[in-house]
Amino acid sequence: MGSEWILMIRLFGLPIFLGVGSLAVGLFLSMAGQSAAEIAVLAEVGKLFLQAGQLIALAGVAAALGLSLWRWWLLYLWESGKLDGGCYNCGGPMSHKDGRYGAYSKCQICGSKREGWH
């Protein structure tokens, strides 16, 4: 049971953080827009920032949804046996990174690391 939770946190932690953060930014900017509308001089500038902030928040939520759907698809392929990943431990998909000591690969399912890109 514990390893399943770690799997879900590894796969879906970033999309959830991105989505919740984008919603929080959008909520903050919508609340800030109400107070900026009361000041006559800054009202127009505040409206522009509010519109831009809402678009940025919407783009962040869309990116989080897209990343989440991609990771659900990878999980489905891995669990159904259709994904032939490069991980020696679980056969999961590998993400390729450049680190302090050179290129390495990290499994997106179990988190194991290997030297070089595989």
Secondary structure as UniProt FT lines:
FT   HELIX           2..36
FT   TURN            37..38
FT   TURN            40..42
FT   HELIX           43..79
FT   TURN            80..81
FT   TURN            88..90
FT   STRAND          94..99
FT   TURN            100..101
FT   STRAND          102..107
FT   STRAND          113..115
//
